Amino acid sequence: MFGRGHDATACTGCRRVQPLKWNYCRLCWCQARLSAKAVVGRPTDETDVRDRLAAVRHHQLFFVGMHYRRRPIPAARTGGGRRGAPRKPPPAPAWCPDPGWRQLPLFAQIPRDYSRLALADADLASPWLAWAKYLAHRLAETRGWGRNIRFAVNRGLVLVLTGYVEGDVIRHMEIFALLRALDLPVSHTVTVLDQMGIFEDDSQPSFERWLAERLEGLAPGIRSEAERWTRVLRDGGPRSLPRREGTVWLYLNRVRPSLLEWSNPYDHLREVTRDDVLNYIKTLHVHQRHDQLVALRWLFTWAKRSGLIFRNPTSRIKVGQYEYAVLQPLAPEQVDRSVAAATTPATRLILALAAVHAARVAQIANLMLDDLDIGNRRLTIAGRVRPLDDLTLKLLLDWLEHRRSRWPNTTNLHLLINNQTATKTS
């Protein structure tokens, strides 16, 4: 309210030493504005406020933003004593509409442009929309979707199913940009469309995008062989089991620098010699040498077994023993910082599982409610039954009580859940 250039002198009204505007401080101006607003039937402008400044001689101190008088709004109450508007009734039961006779399309379905749709043009009387809303209501009841998720899913279904005709297929790439632009849940909307049988997932998996990026820059022959090896690691083969995606990412990232270096003089893995491998690993440090040599042995062993190379250039190259660091106990101040950072029931339980029961990250994330036996004070971690101590038992009970009160309708059977996973089963 006060700009630069005002002197911090005594106010004419209340004699307070503050920055002034026309010899009056901010508190006097607020009191004069409040008095001007109290007069009914007169407009409140700066002239009225300035006329009332001379009458201000004392006033009650107030907090910022509390000097405005607002008319109290009575809260509406429903019959059960609940505040707010009454809840909407659930949608009427609906099923798949009877297609009857319809004209078959002469040409293939042309991709629709959903970006031109608007809620004002929505067809709310569509039987497909009624069926979708009924399925969404059932999914919300079984999976514990909140009010905001239900409203957002219904809004997305209105946009997607407007103008839908029997036989059309809704594809992921057509609706993804529209729903994301309006901040609507894509996965929940897709779940409803998938149950209706009218959805086709044409999205490119993240693994395919990552694989194309990692193989960029390799020679064509080396690229095709590395791609085959990566897919065998992920999907398995006649003589190998499938690996986790994290393991596949790790091994391809480790062999990529060497493959990039060999892509300049060579076109295929069969051209790589033992001297090339030895010259490359000489430039690596201890841990890098161990990790990349193990990954290269996997690659060339698979290539030899598949008939892509004649000799394994990594054979009889000693990997060496991996030198692990010596485990050191945590200092008391480190323990205190960890305990102070655990302020929620979930973080306190995670800290106890990691510190007391030595559970790893994946083991904690995969714990299910069936792994708990509160009556017998038993906890199963990674297939091993462990007794529950008093501290872990207390933290488990606190978390279960918080979980029940926070997400009472969730169907997720995992022990630890959050706002994102409470409405799913993952």
N, C-alpha and C positions, 0 to 999 in steps of 0.2 A: 504494500500500500504506500510505502514511503520510498521515494527514490533517493538518488544521491544529492547531496548538497544541503540536506536538512541538518540543522544544528541540534545537538543533544543538550537542550536546555530545559528549564522547568515548564511544564504544561500550564496553560492559563486556567484550565478547569480543575485538574486534580493536583497540580504542583509536582508531578512526577518528572524526574529527569530522564527523558527518552527522546529519540528522534521525533521531530514534530512536523506536522503538515498544517500550515496556516495557524501556528501557535497551539495546536492541539495534538495530543498523543493518540496512538491507535486505540487504546481502551476508551477514550472519550468519543472517538468517531464511532466505534461499535455500539456504545450506549446510545448515542444520538440516532443511529440508524435503527436500532431496536425501538426507540420511542416513536420514530416516524412511521414504522410499520404497524404499530399498535393502533394508529388512527384509521378508522374504517371509512372508506369512501374517498380517500385522498391518495393520489399517486405518490409513490416514493421515488424522489429524484434527489440529485445532489443539492438542489436549492433548499428543499425541506430539511435535509440533514444539517446543512450549514446554519439554518435558522435555529435549530435546536441545540447547537453546540454551546451557545452562551448560557443555556439553562443547566448544563451538566456541571455539577459541583462535587459530586461523590458518586461512587458506584461500587457494586460488589465485584470482586475479582472472579474470573471464570476461566475454564479451560478452553483451548482453541477449538472452535467449531461447535461449542455447546451453547452459544448465546442466541441461536436461532430457535424460534418457537415453531414447532411443527404440530399439526393437528394429529392426535393419535388415531391410528387406523385400527378399528376393531377387527380382531382375528376371527375369521369364519370357523365355525365348528360344525363337524358332522354329527350324526346321531350317536356315534360311539365315543364322542369326546375327542376325536382326532382333529388337530388344527389343520387348516387349509381346505382346499376344494375337495369335494368327494372324489374318490377314485373312480376311474372309468371301468365299466363292466368288461369282463373278458370277451374276446371276439366269439361270435357264434361258431359252432362246429361247421367246418367246410371240408370238402374233399375235392379230388381232382375233377375238374369240369368234364362233362361228357362232350367229346369233340364232335360227335355226330358226323354228318357229311361235310367234307371240306375239299376245296380244290387243291390238288397237289401242285407244288411250285414247278414252273417250267424250267427255271434256271437255278443254279446253286444260290444258297442264301448269301445275300450281300451284307457285309458287316455294317452294323448300325452305328450311327454317330450319337452316342448318348450325351455328348457335351451340349447338345442343343436343347435337351429336355429341361423343363422347369416345373416346380411344384404347382404352378398355376394351371399348367396343361395336363395335370395328372388325371387318370381315369380311375376314380375311387370306387366305381361300381363294377370294376372288372372281377369276374369270378376267379381268375388266377390270383389276383391280389388278395381276395378274401381267403383263399386256400393258403397262400403264403403267410398271411398274418396269423392264421390259426396254427400253422406249423411253428412259426416263430414264438407264439405264446406257449406252446407245449415245450419247446426247447428251452425257453426262459425259465419255466417252472422246474424242469429237470436239471438244468445246469446252473441255476442260481444267477441268472442275468439280472442286473439292477435296473432301476427305472430309466436311467439315462441310456443304457445299452438298448433296452427295448424300444425306446423312442427313436434312437438313431437307426436301428435295424429296420423298423417300420418305414422310416423316411427313405432309406435306401431302397427298400422293396418297391415303394411307390414310384420312384424314379426309374428303376430297372424294368418293372413289369408294365409300364405304360405303353400301350400299343403292342403288347405281346400277342402272338398268334400261335395257335396249336402247331407244333412241329418245329418252331424256332429253337435255336440253341444259343444260350447266353455264354459267352466266352470270357475268360478271366482278363485278357488283355483289353477287352472292349470296355469293361466297367471299372477297371482298377484306377485309371486316372480320374474318372468322375467321382468315385467315392472318396478317394484321397483328397481331391480338391475341396470337397465339402466336409472333410474331417469326419467321415462316417466309417464305421468298422467294416473293413473288407472281409475279414475271416468269418465273422458272425453272419454277415449277409450271404457269403458264399455257402456256408453250412446249410442255410435254409434252402437256397436254390439247388444245392446238391441233393437234398432230401426230396425235392420235387422232381428230380430227374431231368432237369432242363439245363444243367450246367456242364460246361466242358473246360477243364483246366489246361489251357494252352500256354501257361507261363513257363519260362525257361528256368530250370532249377539253378540255385545259386552255385552248385558244384560245377555245372557246365560253364558258367561265366568265369568262375575262378580258374578252371582248367585251361580255358582258352587264353586267359591272361598270363598264366604261368608258362605256357608253351610258346608264347610269342617270342620271336627272335631266334628260335632254333632252326637248324637245317631241316628241310622237309623229311629226309629219311630218319634223322634222329627224333624229330617231332612225332612222327607216326609211331615209332617204337616206344618212346616214352609215354605216349598217350595210351597205347595198349597195356603197358605195364601198370600205369596208374589205374586203369579200369579193372584190371585183374585184382589189384590190391583192394579196390573198393567193392567189387561185385563177387570176387572169388572166381575160382576156376576148377577144372577137373581134379587138380591135386593141391589146391590151396583154399583156405577158408577166407571169407571176406573180412576185411579189417574195418575198424571204425574210421569215420571221415577225418577225425583229428590225426590219426596215424598216417593216413594217406597224404594229408596236407604237409605233415612234418617231413616225410621221406621225399616227396617231390621238391619241396623247398630246399632240402639239403643237397640233392643231386643237380639242381638247376644251375648253380654257378659253374660247375665243371662241364655240363653239357653246353652251356653258352660258350665256354672257351674252346671246346672241341668242335663247335659248329663252324668255326672259321676255316680250319684246314680240311675237315672231314665232312662226309655226307651221311654216313651210317655208323652205327655202333661197332660194326665188325672191323672198322679201320682203326679203332682205338687200341693201342698196344700197352704192354706192361710199363714201358718207360714213360708213356704219357701219364699214367696213373701215378707213378712214383714222382715224376716232376711236379705234378699238380699238388700232391699232398705235402710236399716239402715246404710249400708256401703257407701252410696252415699251422695254427697253434694246436695245443694239445687236445683240447676238447673239440675244436672244430675238425681236427684230423680224425679223431675217433668217430664222431657223428657222421661226417660225410663219407668216410671209408666204409662204414657199416651199410649206409644207404646204397653206395655204389656196388657193394658186394651183392645186395639184394637184387639190384637192377641187372647186373651181368649174369648172376646165377639164373634168373628167370629167362634172360635172353638165350643163354646156353641151353637151357632145358627146352625152350620153344624152337630151337633150331635157327635162331636169327644170327648167331655168331658161331665161330668154329672153336675158339679158345676163350677162356675166361681170363681177362687181363688182371683181375684182382685176386686170383688164386695164389696162395702161398705168400700173401702180403699180410704180415701180422698186424692185427688191430691193436693189440696191447690191452692191458688191464685198465679199466676206467677208474680213475682216482677220484673217489668221493671225498667231499669235504668232511672234516671232523665235526660232528654234531656238538654244538655248544649250548649250554642251558641259557634260558632267557634271564636277563637281568631283572631285578625287582621293579625298576622303573618302567621297563618294557611291559611287564605283566600289568602294572598299574594303568598304563595307557590303554592297553587292550580292554581291561575291565571297565575303564571310564568311557570308552567308546561304545560299549554295548549298552545301549539305553532302551532298546525295545525288547519285548519278549522273544522275538525271533532271533535277534543277534545274540542275546544272552544264551539261548539254547544252542546256537551254532558254536559259540565260544566254548561251552561246556563239552559238546560232542567232539570238538577238535582237541581240546586240552586234556580232558579226562579220558576219553575213549579213543584218541588218536585216529579219528575218522577223517578220511580224505574228502575233498570237495565233491567229487562225483558220488561218493557213498552217502554223504549228507543230503545231497539233492535228490537221490533216488530212494530215500527212506519212505516207506508207506505206513499207513495207519495200522495195517496188519502186522507190522514188525514190532509193535508195542504190545506188551503184556503187563499192564499196570498192576493187576491183581497179584501176579507172581514176581513182580519187579524184575522183568526181563526185557532186554532190547536186542533185536537182531540187526547187526550191521554187516553187510556183505556176506550174508549166510552164516555168520558166527553169532551165537547167543552170548550176550554179556549181561552180568547182573547190574541193576540200576542202583547207584549210590543215592544218598539222600539229596545231594545238591542237584544232580541231573533229574531226579524224580520231581523235585519241586519246580524246576524250570520247565519240565515237560507239562506238568499240570497247569502252570501259568499260561504257557503257550496254547494248550488245547482250549482253555477257557477263553482266551483272546480270539482264537480261531473260530470258536463256536459263536461268539457274540458278534464278530466282525463279518463273517461269511456264513450265516446259518443255513443257507440253501445250496451251498456248493456241493458238487458231486465229484470233485477232484479228491482222489484217495491218497495223494502224496501228503506226507506229514507237514512239510513246509510249503506254503503257497503265498501268493501276493495278489495285488489287484489285477494283474494281467492273467495269471494262471488260475485264479479262483473261478472264472467263468469257462474254463476249459478242462480237459482231462490230462493235459501234459504237465 
